[in-house]
Amino acid sequence: MSKNKRLCTADGKPMHLLGTVNLTLDIHDFEIPVIFLRFITLQFNVILGVQFLTQTKANIDMEGQTLTFYNDLAGTNLSDDRSDFNSAQI
């Protein structure tokens, strides 16, 4: 990530980047290596961004409540057990 880019929240507040970390996302024994950006505080543990969803050929099926990757090679059910329906847990 370029050091010239400024990251901010939806309401315009600056986000302070701590750095990056290489991790493996394990979805039902299907492992995907990912470089995650680390921030001081976020409401969620992980946010999957557009770049990641595009690279993994993700398909979000809201009616079926599923998230699949690489043309259905791996996937998981979406969980909406939170009262905040603007997000899904995988």
Sequence and secondary structure as in RCSB ss.txt:
>XXXX:A:sequence
MSKNKRLCTADGKPMHLLGTVNLTLDIHDFEIPVIFLRFITLQFNVILGVQFLTQTKANIDMEGQTLTFYNDLAG
TNLSDDRSDFNSAQI
>XXXX:A:secstr
  TT   B TTS B  EEEEEEEEEEETTEEEEEEEEEES  SSS    HHHHHHTT EEETTTTEEEETTTTEE
EE B  SS TT  B 
